Amino acid sequence: MILLNEGLSKLEQNKTMEIYRKASKGDADAQYNFGSDLIYGDGGEQDTVFGLNLYVMAANQGHIDAQCSLGNAFFSGNGVERNYEAALKWYTKAASQGDVDAQFSLGSMYYTGRGVEMNHVTALKWFAMAADQGDASAQFSVGLTYYCGDCVEKNREVGLNWLTKAADQGHTHAKGILGSI
Protein backbone atom coordinates (compact mmCIF):
# COMPACT_ATOMS: atom_id res chain seq x y z
CA MET A 1 0.00 0.00 0.00
CA ILE A 2 1.38 3.40 -0.97
CA LEU A 3 0.52 6.35 1.21
CA LEU A 4 0.58 9.52 -0.84
CA ASN A 5 1.17 12.93 0.62
CA GLU A 6 -2.22 14.64 0.99
CA GLY A 7 -0.68 17.90 -0.26
CA LEU A 8 -0.03 16.45 -3.71
CA SER A 9 -2.18 17.57 -6.59
CA LYS A 10 -4.26 15.01 -8.42
CA LEU A 11 -1.76 15.14 -11.31
CA GLU A 12 1.18 14.47 -8.97
CA GLN A 13 -0.72 11.59 -7.33
CA ASN A 14 -1.44 10.09 -10.75
CA LYS A 15 2.23 10.42 -11.78
CA THR A 16 3.34 8.72 -8.56
CA MET A 17 0.90 5.86 -9.08
CA GLU A 18 2.02 5.45 -12.71
CA ILE A 19 5.69 5.20 -11.63
CA TYR A 20 4.65 2.65 -8.98
CA ARG A 21 2.80 0.56 -11.58
CA LYS A 22 5.80 0.59 -13.94
CA ALA A 23 8.21 -0.23 -11.11
CA SER A 24 6.10 -3.19 -10.02
CA LYS A 25 6.24 -4.51 -13.60
CA GLY A 26 10.05 -4.46 -13.60
CA ASP A 27 10.78 -1.15 -15.36
CA ALA A 28 14.32 -0.27 -14.15
CA ASP A 29 13.90 3.49 -14.67
CA ALA A 30 10.65 3.46 -12.71
CA GLN A 31 12.23 1.34 -9.96
CA TYR A 32 15.07 3.83 -9.64
CA ASN A 33 12.77 6.87 -9.71
CA PHE A 34 10.26 5.40 -7.27
CA GLY A 35 13.12 4.23 -5.05
CA SER A 36 14.44 7.81 -4.98
CA ASP A 37 10.99 9.13 -4.13
CA LEU A 38 10.78 6.69 -1.21
CA ILE A 39 14.30 7.35 0.04
CA TYR A 40 13.81 11.11 0.06
CA GLY A 41 10.12 11.10 1.00
CA ASP A 42 9.06 12.86 -2.20
CA GLY A 43 5.34 12.53 -2.73
CA GLY A 44 4.56 10.42 0.29
CA GLU A 45 6.03 8.59 3.22
CA GLN A 46 9.75 8.05 3.43
CA ASP A 47 10.80 4.39 3.30
CA THR A 48 14.55 4.08 2.86
CA VAL A 49 14.62 0.28 3.09
CA PHE A 50 12.01 -0.22 0.36
CA GLY A 51 13.63 2.52 -1.72
CA LEU A 52 17.04 0.85 -1.53
CA ASN A 53 15.47 -2.50 -2.42
CA LEU A 54 14.05 -0.87 -5.55
CA TYR A 55 17.54 0.47 -6.33
CA VAL A 56 18.88 -3.09 -6.07
CA MET A 57 16.21 -4.34 -8.47
CA ALA A 58 17.06 -1.59 -10.98
CA ALA A 59 20.82 -2.01 -10.47
CA ASN A 60 20.59 -5.74 -11.12
CA GLN A 61 19.09 -4.83 -14.50
CA GLY A 62 22.13 -2.66 -15.26
CA HIS A 63 20.66 0.72 -14.29
CA ILE A 64 23.77 2.90 -13.92
CA ASP A 65 22.28 5.56 -11.63
CA ALA A 66 20.91 2.89 -9.31
CA GLN A 67 24.30 1.18 -9.20
CA CYS A 68 26.12 4.42 -8.37
CA SER A 69 23.47 5.38 -5.79
CA LEU A 70 23.89 2.01 -4.10
CA GLY A 71 27.65 2.56 -4.09
CA ASN A 72 27.07 5.90 -2.39
CA ALA A 73 24.69 4.41 0.16
CA PHE A 74 27.03 1.58 1.11
CA PHE A 75 30.10 3.84 1.15
CA SER A 76 28.50 6.41 3.43
CA GLY A 77 26.28 4.06 5.42
CA ASN A 78 23.25 6.13 4.43
CA GLY A 79 20.18 3.96 4.99
CA VAL A 80 22.28 0.80 5.26
CA GLU A 81 25.18 -0.42 7.31
CA ARG A 82 28.45 0.93 5.89
CA ASN A 83 29.94 -1.75 3.65
CA TYR A 84 32.95 -0.81 1.54
CA GLU A 85 32.95 -4.17 -0.25
CA ALA A 86 29.38 -3.58 -1.45
CA ALA A 87 30.24 0.03 -2.36
CA LEU A 88 33.18 -1.21 -4.43
CA LYS A 89 30.94 -3.74 -6.20
CA TRP A 90 28.28 -1.20 -7.18
CA TYR A 91 30.74 1.58 -8.05
CA THR A 92 32.68 -0.82 -10.26
CA LYS A 93 29.53 -1.88 -12.13
CA ALA A 94 28.51 1.74 -12.77
CA ALA A 95 32.05 2.94 -13.53
CA SER A 96 32.58 0.13 -16.02
CA GLN A 97 29.54 1.45 -17.90
CA GLY A 98 31.03 4.95 -17.98
CA ASP A 99 29.41 6.62 -14.97
CA VAL A 100 31.68 9.56 -14.16
CA ASP A 101 30.61 9.83 -10.50
CA ALA A 102 31.31 6.16 -9.90
CA GLN A 103 34.67 6.46 -11.66
CA PHE A 104 35.65 9.36 -9.41
CA SER A 105 34.40 7.52 -6.32
CA LEU A 106 36.48 4.45 -7.21
CA GLY A 107 39.50 6.66 -7.75
CA SER A 108 38.95 8.16 -4.31
CA MET A 109 38.60 4.74 -2.68
CA TYR A 110 41.87 3.53 -4.20
CA TYR A 111 43.67 6.80 -3.50
CA THR A 112 42.74 6.83 0.20
CA GLY A 113 42.64 3.08 0.74
CA ARG A 114 39.12 3.22 2.17
CA GLY A 115 37.67 -0.23 1.72
CA VAL A 116 40.43 -1.36 -0.65
CA GLU A 117 44.17 -1.66 -0.58
CA MET A 118 45.62 1.78 -1.30
CA ASN A 119 46.80 1.89 -4.90
CA HIS A 120 47.56 5.25 -6.47
CA VAL A 121 48.12 3.75 -9.92
CA THR A 122 44.61 2.25 -9.92
CA ALA A 123 43.26 5.50 -8.47
CA LEU A 124 44.84 7.44 -11.33
CA LYS A 125 43.24 5.06 -13.86
CA TRP A 126 39.74 5.79 -12.51
CA PHE A 127 40.42 9.51 -12.04
CA ALA A 128 41.67 9.73 -15.64
CA MET A 129 38.47 8.11 -16.96
CA ALA A 130 36.36 10.65 -15.08
CA ALA A 131 38.67 13.52 -16.06
CA ASP A 132 38.35 12.61 -19.74
CA GLN A 133 34.57 13.03 -19.32
CA GLY A 134 35.03 16.52 -17.89
CA ASP A 135 34.77 15.95 -14.12
CA ALA A 136 36.56 18.91 -12.52
CA SER A 137 37.51 17.08 -9.32
CA ALA A 138 38.98 14.22 -11.33
CA GLN A 139 40.83 16.69 -13.55
CA PHE A 140 42.29 18.26 -10.40
CA SER A 141 43.36 14.85 -9.08
CA VAL A 142 44.99 13.86 -12.36
CA GLY A 143 46.66 17.26 -12.65
CA LEU A 144 48.07 17.14 -9.15
CA THR A 145 49.29 13.56 -9.66
CA TYR A 146 51.27 14.51 -12.75
CA TYR A 147 52.42 17.87 -11.42
CA CYS A 148 53.83 16.27 -8.24
CA GLY A 149 54.90 12.98 -9.81
CA ASP A 150 52.84 10.83 -7.45
CA CYS A 151 52.93 7.25 -8.85
CA VAL A 152 53.86 8.56 -12.32
CA GLU A 153 56.85 10.32 -13.77
CA LYS A 154 56.60 14.00 -12.89
CA ASN A 155 55.27 15.93 -15.87
CA ARG A 156 54.46 19.51 -14.98
CA GLU A 157 53.15 20.34 -18.45
CA VAL A 158 50.55 17.56 -18.33
CA GLY A 159 49.77 18.41 -14.71
CA LEU A 160 49.23 22.10 -15.48
CA ASN A 161 47.01 21.20 -18.43
CA TRP A 162 44.69 19.16 -16.20
CA LEU A 163 44.79 21.71 -13.37
CA THR A 164 43.85 24.43 -15.86
CA LYS A 165 40.89 22.37 -17.12
CA ALA A 166 39.69 21.95 -13.53
CA ALA A 167 40.22 25.64 -12.73
CA ASP A 168 38.33 26.66 -15.87
CA GLN A 169 35.34 24.80 -14.42
CA GLY A 170 35.64 26.70 -11.15
CA HIS A 171 37.52 24.11 -9.09
CA THR A 172 38.70 26.16 -6.10
CA HIS A 173 41.79 24.12 -5.21
CA ALA A 174 42.98 24.05 -8.82
CA LYS A 175 42.59 27.83 -9.01
CA GLY A 176 44.54 28.18 -5.78
CA ILE A 177 47.44 26.04 -6.99
CA LEU A 178 47.59 27.80 -10.35
CA GLY A 179 47.47 31.15 -8.57
CA SER A 180 50.46 30.22 -6.42
CA ILE A 181 52.68 28.94 -9.26
C-alpha positions, -999 to +999 in steps of 0.1 A: +000+000+000+014+034-010+005+063+012+006+095-008+012+129+006-022+146+010-007+179-003+000+164-037-022+176-066-043+150-084-018+151-113+012+145-090-007+116-073-014+101-108+022+104-118+033+087-086+009+059-091+020+055-127+057+052-116+047+027-090+028+006-116+058+006-139+082-002-111+061-032-100+062-045-136+101-045-136+108-012-154+143-003-141+139+035-147+107+035-127+122+013-100+151+038-096+128+069-097+103+054-073+131+042-051+144+078-050+110+091-041+108+067-012+143+074+000+138+111+001+101+111+010+091+129-022+053+125-027+046+104+003+060+086+032+097+081+034+108+044+033+146+041+029+146+003+031+120-002+004+136+025-017+170+008-015+155-025-024+140-009-056+175+005-063+189-031-061+162-043-085+171-016-110+208-020-105+206-057-111+191-048-145+221-027-153+207+007-143+238+029-139+223+056-116+209+029-093+243+012-092+261+044-084+235+054-058+239+020-041+277+026-041+271+059-024+247+044+002+270+016+011+301+038+011+285+064+034+263+041+054+233+061+044+202+040+050+223+008+053+252-004+073+285+009+059+299-017+037+330-008+015+330-042-002+294-036-015+302+000-024+332-012-044+309-037-062+283-012-072+307+016-080+327-008-103+295-019-121+285+017-128+320+029-135+326+001-160+295+014-179+310+049-180+294+066-150+317+096-142+306+098-105+313+062-099+347+065-117+356+094-094+344+075-063+365+044-072+395+067-078+390+082-043+386+047-027+419+035-042+437+068-035+427+068+002+426+031+007+391+032+022+377-002+017+404-014-007+442-017-006+456+018-013+468+019-049+476+053-065+481+038-099+446+023-099+433+055-085+448+074-113+432+051-139+397+058-125+404+095-120+417+097-156+385+081-170+364+107-151+387+135-161+383+126-197+346+130-193+350+165-179+348+159-141+366+189-125+375+171-093+390+142-113+408+167-135+423+183-104+434+148-091+450+139-124+467+173-127+481+171-091+493+136-097+513+145-128+524+179-114+538+163-082+549+130-098+528+108-074+529+073-089+539+086-123+569+103-138+566+140-129+553+159-159+545+195-150+532+203-185+506+176-183+498+184-147+492+221-155+470+212-184+447+192-162+448+217-134+438+244-159+409+224-171+397+219-135+402+256-127+383+267-159+353+248-144+356+267-112+375+241-091+387+262-061+418+241-052+430+240-088+426+278-090+445+282-058+474+260-070+476+278-103+475+311-086+505+302-064+527+289-093 
